[in-house]
């Protein structure tokens, strides 16, 4: 049987990219944490990527399923971390607790980066920036150093921008039927 369904990866890449950019604008010091960040994390970063993870599973793409499914749940969890204290359902995490949460995701991102060593260079660079982003976030939460948090925001803007570029590039190339953008 021939699989002629759409490629779900552009949706996952755009959801990851745009959500990461939005949160990174906060980490870089340009915006506060407000409803656009929470809503984007919960719905586009979270729900959309989780759906893409299932779609990638259906296409027998283990890397895509693991990456998008896991990051989808990451974003839902991140939104919950912000929402639960605001709803008085749990206390806000301490810096050490948040650093531990992020460190586990950093180990996960490192594993994904290792997988990309057998994939295309743009994906390698994107995952490398995700690993750098998480390492800087962990360090920022453990030290309280605002400069490190700003640097994490900059690395997140790069990682998010690269993911968005890949997602849009794949879609543009498919629509035009040729390689318009190198992805």
N, C-alpha and C positions, 0 to 999 in steps of 0.2 A: 504494500500500500504506500502511495506517495504522500508525503507531508507537504501540503501546499498552504499551510497557515503562515500568518505574518511572523516576522522576526520580533520577538518580544524584547530583545536586548535594548533597542533604542529607548523604549519607555523606561526601563530600569535605569539606564545610564542617565537619562534626563532627570528622572526623579531623584536619583542619588546626587547628581551634579547640582541641581537647583536648590535642593534642601541643604546640601553642604555649603553652598555659596551663601545662602541666607543666614545660617547659623554662624558661619565664619565672619560675616559682616559684624555680627555681635562680638565675636571673640577678638576681632581686630580693633574693636572700640568704636565702630561707626553707628551701631544701633543698640537698643536695649533688647531684653528678652520680652517679647510681647506676643499677642495672639497670632500674628502672621507666622512667627517661628514655630509656635506650638502646633498650630493648625497644619502647617506645611509638613512638620515632622510626623504628625499623626496620620495625615491622609495621603499626601503625595509621596513623601519619603517612606512612610510606613505601609499603608495599604497598597499603593500602586506597586511598590517593589515586591511585596509579598505575593501579589497576583502574578507578577512577572516570574518570580521563583517557581510557582506552580506551572506556569507556561513553559519555562525552560525544562522542568522535570518531564513534561509531556513530550518535549522534543529530544529527550535523552541527553541533555546537556548538564552534566553533574556540576561543573564549575559554575555555570550560570544559575542553576537551581540553588546551590549553596550560597553563592555570593549575594544574589538579589533577595532570596528568601531570608537569609540571615540579616542583611542590612535593613530589610523591611521591618523585621522584628526589632532590630536595634533602634530604629527611629520611633516605633511605637513605644518601646520601653523608655526611651529618652523623653518622649512627651509625657509619659506617665510619671517619670521622676519629677518633672516640672509641675504636673497637675495635682498629684496626690497631696503634697504639702499645702498647696493653695486651697484645696478642698477640705483641709484638716483631716485627711484620711491616713496620713503618715508624716513623720518628721522629715524635714529636708536633709539630704545627705551631708555629712561632714566632708571637708576637702579630701580626707584620706579615703573615705568610702567611695566618693566619686572617682578618685584616682584609681582605686582598685577596680571599679566597674570599667573604666576606660582601659586599664592595663590588660584586662582579659580580652577586650576587643582589639587591642593592639597586637596581642599574640595571634589572634585570629587573622587580622589583616596581614601580618607577617607571613602566615601560612599561605594566604591567597597570593601575596607577592611572589613567594617561591614558585607557586604554580605558574605565574605569568612568565617565568624565565623560559618556558617552552612556548610562549605566545608572542603576540606582536609587541613591538617596542612601546607604542603609545600606552597600551594597557599596563606595561611594566612601570613606566614613569608615573602613571596615575596612581597605581597601588603603592609605589614608593612614597609618593607625597601623602597618601593616606596614612602609611606607617609613621612618617615624620610628624604629621598632624597629631596623631594620637600620642606619640612619645612626648611631643611638646605640651599637649594638654595635661597629660599625667604629671609632667614636671611642673607645669604652672600651678596645678592644684596642690601639689605637695609643698611647693616653695612659696606660693602666694605672689610670685614675681609677675607684675603686669606686663613687662616687656616680653616674657616668654609666652604669655597668653596672646599678645598681639602677634608674635611670630607664628603661633599656631593658627591664628586667623588668616594670616597671609598664606601659609601653606595649605590651609583649607580652601581658600579662594582659588589657588592653583589646581588642587585636586578636583574641586567641584567644576572649575572651568574646563579642565581636560575631559572629565566625564561627560559634561554637557556637549562639548565639541564632538566627542565620539558618537554620542547618541544622535545628534543632529547631522553629523557627517554621514553616518550609515543611512539615515533617512533621505537626505539630499541625494546621495549617490544612487539609492534605489529608485527614487522618483525620476532622476535624470537618466538612469540606465547606463551610467558611466561613472568613472572616478573623478568627481568634481573636487572633493576634498580628500586628502590622504588620511585614511583611518585604517 
